[in-house]
Amino acid sequence: MMSGPTKTMGAITFAALVLTTTYTVALGSSGWLWFGWMVLGVATLGMAAADAGAEQVRRPVRPRRPGPQP
């Protein structure tokens, strides 16, 4: 599950993609806009990966039982 800030960053990235595409269709391509969108996309992927890594649950270590082990 993604955190609130990561969801917001994803929504902003998607909105930037829509705006960049609309600008490109209406006025022509701009390399700087696409470069900026790629940087934003990579940052969003990094945030999502960090969230996914933080959510991994580690199994608790069981203490050994006293006495002979099988």
N, C-alpha and C positions, 0 to 999 in steps of 0.2 A: 504494500500500500504506500502510495506516495504521500509525502507531507504536503501541507498547505502551500508553502513557498514553492515547492517543485511543481505543483499543479498550476500555480499562477504563472510560473516561468514557462511552462508548456503552453498555456493559453496565449501568452504574449508572443511566443515563438510562432505559433500557428497564425496569429493575427498579423505578425510581421511578414510571414510567407504570403498571405492573401494580399496585403498591401503592396509588397514588392512585385508580385505577379501582376496585379492591377496596374501598377505604374509602368511595368515593362510592356504590357499590351497597349496602354494608352499613349505613352510617350517614347517608348523605345527602351532598350536595355541599358542598365547602368551597372557596370561591374562592381562599383563600390557598394551599391545596395545589396547585390548578391553576396559579396564578400562579408558584409556586415551580418546578413542573415545566416551565413554559414558559421560565423563566429558565435552568434547567438544560439544556433542549433547545437554546436559542440558543447557550449557551456550548459545548455539544458540537459544534454545527454550525460554530462559529467555529474550534474546534480542528481539525476535519476539513478545513476550508478552508485553514487555515494549513499543515497537513501536505501537502495537495495542491499548494499553491504552492511549498513547499520541495522537492518531488520533481521539479518540472519540470527537465528536462535541457536545458541550452543547447548549441547546436551550437558546436563550437570554430571559431574564426576561422582560416581558412586563410591562411597567408602568401602574398603575391603572388610569382609566379615572376619571376625576373629576365628582362629582355629584352622584346621587343615583345609587347603583348597583342592578341589577335584582336578 
